[in-house]
Amino acid sequence: MMKERELVIVGGGPAGMAAALAARAAGVEDVLLLERDQHLGGILNQCIHTGFGLQHFKAELTGPEYAERFVGRVRQDKRIEVSLRSFAVRFTKDKVISCLMPGAFREVKARSVIFATGCRERTREMIPLPGSRPAGVYPAGLAQKMINMEGWLPGREAVIVGSGDIGLIMARRMALEGVKVKAVIEIQKTSRGLVRNVVQCLEDFGIPLYLQHRVARIHGRDRVNKVDVVKVDEELKDLPGPGFEIACDTVLVSVGLIPENELLEMAGAEIDRKTNTPVGAGVNFTSIPGVFACGNACKVYDLADWVTRDSELAGRQAAQYLAKTEPPRL
Ligand SMILES: Cc1cc2nc3c(=O)[nH]c(=O)nc-3n(C[C@H](O)[C@H](O)[C@H](O)COP(=O)(O)OP(=O)(O)OC[C@H]3O[C@@H](n4cnc5c(N)ncnc54)[C@H](O)[C@@H]3O)c2cc1C
């Protein structure tokens, strides 16, 4: 017979860990935390810059340091079972989760579920970025993982498309590794990132930010060799004029994140098509009773600190739901 668990949390990033600890503090006795990676911590493991924890811990931490403050507590709690390398691939309305693990396929039925599955990056294919398809074009978060976790440098001369926080952080990261970051190109009138990141990541490193500009074409056969840049008007239409070229061997694309909610969708939960986030009665709620979504899966957050705060709430919401509903009779 399939084993039934009180609370299953999918995703072991800051959201999943905060939810697990808060659910325990609110009296949930049995928590299973599924994480597809081999470590807890989620995206924080690749964010080796500082800027985490200013709100929650009143301390300036790196991503891994911030994560570590939760990993230790999760690991110590014997009523939280952490299952790493466990990839949830199927979810049904009656709260059955199917999970792929090395050499095994596991099915678990839960009384309550929290999805803390984070986001994936939007790619070049999702925006109008014409040109050839050479090597050297990467989503910025992937480039961050390559540099910070794998020890690879994606190139020597880079242009960054998009000035959200990931693009800004990567401009500085590449500059620190000796890459010539030629420009950050932003189609909007202002940067989409935090002001502190514009100052600390671009201005302090002399990296130009071209607002109201777009990359109109990527050139290169085997490898990127240049991009064309044009200025746009208020309606994001190209202004007349020749524009200019920037020689480069790398283009990082940082044009937003998409919350990962395909499992919820699979179970028939209502999803907002525009944002790919669950539709529910309030923060963390979905349209399926007892099923919650928190962290970047619920909405894209600027700061991990706010992810922690709202995911602790998700843990308490799941505990309240469990307290209100009878466990099924055996
Ligand atoms: C480049 C970058 C820079 C940032 N800089 C800062 C900063 O300076 N300061 C700051 O406060 N915040 C920063 N952030 C934001 C912060 O890192 C995020 O808001 C936070 O990590 C989101 O937490 P999360 O747990 O929702 O998602 P994630 O950290 O993405 O964790 C989601 C977890 O779910 C797992 N998962 C997904 N699907 C499944 C599945 N089907 N089965 C099992 N496991 C699954 C993933 O493997 C992952 O471990 C930055 C983010 C990025 C990307």
The ligand as a MOL file (V3000), in Angstrom:
LIG
                    3D

  0  0  0     0  0            999 V3000
M  V30 BEGIN CTAB
M  V30 COUNTS 53 58 0 0 0
M  V30 BEGIN ATOM
M  V30 1 C 21.2890 35.3230 -10.0790 0
M  V30 2 C 20.4360 35.5830 -8.8680 0
M  V30 3 C 20.8310 36.5290 -7.9710 0
M  V30 4 C 20.0740 36.7800 -6.8230 0
M  V30 5 N 20.5390 37.6910 -5.9390 0
M  V30 6 C 19.8590 37.8740 -4.7720 0
M  V30 7 C 20.4040 38.7510 -3.7520 0
M  V30 8 O 21.4560 39.3670 -3.9050 0
M  V30 9 N 19.7170 38.8710 -2.5920 0
M  V30 10 C 18.5410 38.1920 -2.3960 0
M  V30 11 O 17.9800 38.3030 -1.2980 0
M  V30 12 N 18.0070 37.3920 -3.3500 0
M  V30 13 C 18.6290 37.2020 -4.5280 0
M  V30 14 N 18.1210 36.3640 -5.4810 0
M  V30 15 C 16.7700 35.8020 -5.3020 0
M  V30 16 C 16.7110 34.5310 -4.4630 0
M  V30 17 O 17.8230 33.7330 -4.7390 0
M  V30 18 C 15.4270 33.7780 -4.7980 0
M  V30 19 O 14.3560 34.6490 -4.5680 0
M  V30 20 C 15.2410 32.5160 -3.9490 0
M  V30 21 O 16.3360 31.6480 -4.1270 0
M  V30 22 C 13.9540 31.7670 -4.3480 0
M  V30 23 O 13.8020 30.6420 -3.5140 0
M  V30 24 P 12.9090 29.3870 -3.8990 0
M  V30 25 O 13.1260 28.3790 -2.8400 0
M  V30 26 O 11.5380 29.8240 -4.2020 0
M  V30 27 O 13.4890 28.8600 -5.2970 0
M  V30 28 P 14.8700 28.1420 -5.6210 0
M  V30 29 O 15.9900 28.6930 -4.8430 0
M  V30 30 O 14.9680 28.1770 -7.1090 0
M  V30 31 O 14.6090 26.6330 -5.1480 0
M  V30 32 C 13.6910 25.7640 -5.7990 0
M  V30 33 C 14.1420 24.3420 -5.5380 0
M  V30 34 O 13.1380 23.4420 -5.9960 0
M  V30 35 C 13.7680 22.3400 -6.6200 0
M  V30 36 N 12.7830 21.7300 -7.5320 0
M  V30 37 C 12.1360 22.3270 -8.5670 0
M  V30 38 N 11.2920 21.4650 -9.1660 0
M  V30 39 C 11.4040 20.2830 -8.4880 0
M  V30 40 C 10.7730 19.0140 -8.6610 0
M  V30 41 N 9.8730 18.7820 -9.6250 0
M  V30 42 N 11.1140 18.0020 -7.8150 0
M  V30 43 C 12.0390 18.2200 -6.8110 0
M  V30 44 N 12.6680 19.4160 -6.6250 0
M  V30 45 C 12.3440 20.4470 -7.4540 0
M  V30 46 C 14.9590 22.9590 -7.3430 0
M  V30 47 O 15.9520 22.0060 -7.6320 0
M  V30 48 C 15.4250 23.9790 -6.2950 0
M  V30 49 O 16.3530 23.4430 -5.3970 0
M  V30 50 C 18.8650 36.0780 -6.6160 0
M  V30 51 C 18.4520 35.1220 -7.5550 0
M  V30 52 C 19.2230 34.8670 -8.6570 0
M  V30 53 C 18.7640 33.8150 -9.6490 0
M  V30 END ATOM
M  V30 BEGIN BOND
M  V30 1 1 1 2
M  V30 2 1 2 3
M  V30 3 2 2 52
M  V30 4 2 3 4
M  V30 5 1 4 5
M  V30 6 1 4 50
M  V30 7 2 5 6
M  V30 8 1 6 7
M  V30 9 1 6 13
M  V30 10 2 7 8
M  V30 11 1 7 9
M  V30 12 1 9 10
M  V30 13 2 10 11
M  V30 14 1 10 12
M  V30 15 2 12 13
M  V30 16 1 13 14
M  V30 17 1 14 15
M  V30 18 1 14 50
M  V30 19 1 15 16
M  V30 20 1 16 17
M  V30 21 1 16 18
M  V30 22 1 18 19
M  V30 23 1 18 20
M  V30 24 1 20 21
M  V30 25 1 20 22
M  V30 26 1 22 23
M  V30 27 1 23 24
M  V30 28 2 24 25
M  V30 29 1 24 26
M  V30 30 1 24 27
M  V30 31 1 27 28
M  V30 32 2 28 29
M  V30 33 1 28 30
M  V30 34 1 28 31
M  V30 35 1 31 32
M  V30 36 1 32 33
M  V30 37 1 33 34
M  V30 38 1 33 48
M  V30 39 1 34 35
M  V30 40 1 35 36
M  V30 41 1 35 46
M  V30 42 1 36 37
M  V30 43 1 36 45
M  V30 44 2 37 38
M  V30 45 1 38 39
M  V30 46 1 39 40
M  V30 47 2 39 45
M  V30 48 1 40 41
M  V30 49 2 40 42
M  V30 50 1 42 43
M  V30 51 2 43 44
M  V30 52 1 44 45
M  V30 53 1 46 47
M  V30 54 1 46 48
M  V30 55 1 48 49
M  V30 56 2 50 51
M  V30 57 1 51 52
M  V30 58 1 52 53
M  V30 END BOND
M  V30 END CTAB
M  END
